[in-house]
C-alpha cells in the first residue's frame, strides 16, 4: 500500500546518501507544487514561438507545466544532478578552423542512459525502503527539471536559462524522481547572477532577447541539433566551427571556478575522437560510418545528414583552402540540405559572398 507520509527515520538524509552512492553530486527535495509559475512562463514562451520546430514542447505543455498534471498522485519531487564538469577549456578550439567543436556534454557516453540507470537504481531502493510509488524522469519526459531543481535548492536558473550551481557551476545533468512520499522540502535556491551578463555577451547569435529568456530559434544548440532543414544564412557565420551544440554561454559563467572536473561521472569523460574531429573526415561520412563513429553517443540521434550539414557550415567558416576538395564533393550529395550547405561553403571558401 502506498504511504502518504515518509517512513520513520531520517529518510531524506538516507536518500541523499544513496543518491551520492548512485553517482549524483546534488540532491534536493521540493514539494510538487513548488514552482507555480512554470506553466505560465512556458505558455508565454510557446506563444511567442521561441521553441522553433520543437513541437513536442507544445504538444505536452500542460504536463510540463506542473508535476501534478503529469501524475496526480505526486507529493514530492527529488531533484538530482550529475556532474559532467570538463577537464579542459570548452572554448579551446575556437580558432581551429579545420576542426569541429562538439559540446562538452556530448563528448562522452549518452547521458540519457547513464542518468536514467542511476535514477532507476535510486528509485528501486526508495520503493523498497518506503513502500512508496514513484516515477523517474530524465530529459525526454515532459518535466521542467530546471525550475524544479531551483525549487529544490540545487541551483538557480541563470540569465542563460540553464541551472547554475554554487558547487558545480553550469555542468550538471538533471534528473527527477516524482514520489507519493510527503518529504520535508529544502529551501529554494537564490539567484546569484547579480549584475553579471557574461553569458549574454558570449552568445554568437544573440539568442537572448532579454536576460532569463532564450529564443531557441537563434541558439546554436538548437540550430545544430534540433533544426532539421537548412540553417538560416544569418546565423551561419556565428556558428563558427561548432558542429554539435554550443558551450559558450555556459563556459564563461564565473561560477564554474568552483566546478571540479574530478567530481564528474567518469562515463562522461570525452572520447578522444570527439575532442577535435577533422571537418574533412566528418564531411566524408556516409550513413554506416556515421553510425559507427557515434555509436553510444547522444550525437547519433541527429543522423548523418544533419552532422554533415553542420560540418559543411563550419568548413565554410574556416577559410581553409584544404577543405575545398571535400566540400566540392559534397555538392553532389544525395541529400538536398547537405548539397545546399556544401554549395554555400564552397562559395565562401572560393572567396564569394554567401
N, C-alpha and C positions, 0 to 999 in steps of 0.2 A: 504494500500500500504506500502511495506517495505521502511523504510528510511535508507539512507546510512550514514547520519550524526546523531549524538546524538541530542536529542531534547533540547530546551532551558533549562537553569538552570544547576545547578551542578549535573548532573545525576550520575557521578561517586561516589560522596560523598553520594548520596541517595542510590546507590547500596550497598555501604559499610554498611550503617546504616541498610538497610533491610537485608543484609546478616547476620549481628550480631543478628538481631531480629529472624532470622531463625535458629540460633544456631552455626553459623560459627565464629570461633575466628580469622580467617585470610582470607583476600580478597585482590586480586591484579589483575591488568589488563596487558595483553600482546597483542601485535599485533599477528595476526595469523601466521606470518612468522618469529616470534621472536626467534625460536630455529632451525636454518637452518641445524645444523649438526646432528640432531636427526636421520634422515633417514640413514645417513652414519654409525653412531655408531651402530644403531640397526642391519643394514645389516652385519656389521663385527661380531657382537655378534652371530647372527644366523649362519653365515658361519662357525664360529668356533664350532658350535654345543653346545654352552653353555646353550641353552634353554632346553636341555634334551628332554623329551617327550611332552613338551608344544607346540604341533603342531599348535595350534591356533595363536601363536605368529608369526609363519611363514606365515600362510595362509592369513593373512590380514596385512602383514608387510608394504605394500605400504601405506595403510590408516593410520597405526600407525605413519609412518614417518613424516607426515605433516597434519595439520588440514585441509588444502585446498583439500588434496587428499581424505579426508573423506566427506567433504562438501564444494563444490567450492564457495559458497556464503559467507563463514565466513570471517569477517574482524578483529574481536577482540575475545580474549579468556578471560573470567572471571575465574580466578583460585581461588579455595576456600579450606579452611582447617577447619576440625572439630576436636577438641581435644579429645583424649582418654587417657590423662596422668594418669598413675596408682597411686593409693593412697598407695600402698605397693611396696616393692622392688621386681621386677620381677625375681630376682635371688635367692630369699629367700629359695626356695625349692630344691636348687641344691644338697643338701646332703640327701634328704628324699627318701631313697631307695624304700619304699613301696608305694610312692605317685607319681602321674604323673604330669608333668608340662605342662600347656596349655598357649599358647602365650596370652599376655595381651589383644590384640585386639579381641580375640575370646571368652573372658570370659563373655561378656555382650550380648546385642541384636545384631542381624546381621547388620553390618554397611552398607551393600548394601541397605537394606530397610530404615534405618534411614537417611543416607546421601541423597539417591535419593528422599525421600519425601521432605526433606528440599530444595533440588535443584529445584524440581518441583514447590514448593511454591514460591521461589525466581524468577524462570523463568516466572511463570504466572503473577506475579506482574510487572516484567520488560516489558513483552509483552504488558500489559495493559497501562503502563506508557509511553512507547515509540513507540509502533506500530511496533517494530522490529520482525524479525524472529529469532528463536534461537533453539538450541538443548542442552539437558543436558546429562551429562555422569558421571558415577562412575564405575571405575574398570573394569567391564565386557566388555565395549566397546573398540574398537581399538584406544585408546587415550593414549599418553605418558604423563601422568599427572605430573610426576616429572620434566622433563626438562621445561615443560610449566609453572609449578609453580615457578621454579627457574627464568625463564624469567620474570615472573610477580612479583618477589620480595618477595615471601613467605618464601623462604629459599634457600639453595643450596644443591645439591646432594653431600653428604659426601663420604668419602672413602669406606663406606659400601654400596654405591649406593642409599641409601634412602635419603629422604629430611630431612634436619636439619634446624630448625627454631631458631633464636636467642631468641624468646619469649616462644616457646613451645617445644623445644628440638626435639626429634625424634618421638613424639607421635601425629601425625596428619593423619587423614583420608583425602584423597584428592578427590575433585570433580571438574568438569569444565563445564562452560556454553559457548558454541560457539554462537556468535551473529553476525548479519549483521550490528550492530552499529559500527561506527568508533570512538572508545573511546580513550581517552588520556592514553597511557600506563604508567605503573610505572617503575622505574629503576629496572633493573635486580639485583638479589642478588649477593653478592660477596662471594666466597669460603673462609670460615674462619676455615678450618680444621688445617691449619698450619702444624707443624711437628708432630702433634698427630697421633698415629697409634693404639689407644686403641681398636678400633673396629676390626682391622686386627688381633691383638694378641688374642682377645677374642674368635674368631671363633674356635670351637672344631674340625671342619673337614677341615680346610684350604680352605674355599670356595672362597677366594680372591687371584687369581693368581698374581695380582698387585693391588695397590690402585685404587679405582674407577672402578674396573672390578670384576664382580661376575660370578662365574661358578655355575649355578643353580644345576648342577648335583651333586655337593658336599655340597649343602646347606641343612641344617636340615629342614628348612621350606618346601623346595621343596620335600625332601625325605619323610616327614611325611604327606604331604598334596597332592601334585600333582602326585607323583610317585605311580603307581598302583601295580607293581609287588613286588617281594622280594626286600628288601633293601639290597644293596651290603654289604657284610660282612665287608669290610674295614672301613665302616662308623658307624657300629653298636655300638661299644664301645663309640665313640664320641657323639652319640645321648644321652647317659645317661638316664635320666628319662623324656626326652621331648617327649610327646605323640601327640602334635599338634603344629607345628611351633616352633620358637626359637626367643628369645628376646635378646640374649647375645650381639650381635654387636650394637643393639640399646641402651640397658640398660647401657652400660659402657661409652656412649658418655658424655663428660664433659658438653656439652650444656644443658643436661637435668636438671642441677641445677636450670635453670630458668623456667622449666616447672611447672605449678601449677595444682595439681590434682583438685582444686576447679573449674578450667576452663573447665574441661572435661564434655562432654554431659552426663547427668545422665543415658541415655539409655545404655551407655557402662559400667556402674558400674558392676563389676563382680558378677555373681551369686554364691551364697555360695557353691553350689555343684561342681563348677568348680575351686574353689580356691586350693584344694589339693585332687583331687579324688584318691581313693584307687585303685591300679592296679588290685587287686583281683576282685573288682567289675566290672571293665572295661573288663577284660578278660572273665568274665562270661556273658557278654551281648549277647542276641540274637537280631535279627533284630528289632522286635517290641519294645523291651526295649531300644535299641539304639535310635530309632526314638522318643520315649517318652522323654528320658533323654535330648536329644539335640534339641528338638523342639524349633524353633525360634532362633537357633544359627547358625553361619556360619559353624560350625563343621559338621552339618548334611549332608552337600554335599559330604563328603568323604565316607560316608557309613559305615556300621557296620564292614565289613571285614578289611578295612584299619585301623580303630581305634583299633580293637583287635590286629591286627598285630603290631601296634605301641606300645601298652601296653605290648605285649609279649617281644618286644625288650627291653623295659625299665625293665621288670621283669628279663630278662637275665643279665642285668647290675646291678641289685640291690644287689646281694649277700644275699638276704633274703630267708632263707630256708622255711619260712612260705608260700612262693609263689609256692613251688614245686607242691602242690596238684592242684591248679587252672591251672598251666602251663601244667601239665601232662594230665589233662582232655582236654585241647585244642589240644593236639596231635591227637585227634580223630575228629577234626572239619571237617565239610564238605568241607571247602574251602582249596585248596592246599597251597595258600600263607600263610594262618593262620597256617596250620599244620607245614609248614617248619619253620616259626618263633617260634612256640612252641617247636619244636624239638631242635632248636638251643638254645633257652632259657633254656630248661631242661638240656641240656648238660653243659651249663655254671653253672647253679645252683648246679648241682651234681659234679662239680669240674673238668669237662673235658674241654679241649681247644675247642674253636669254632670261 
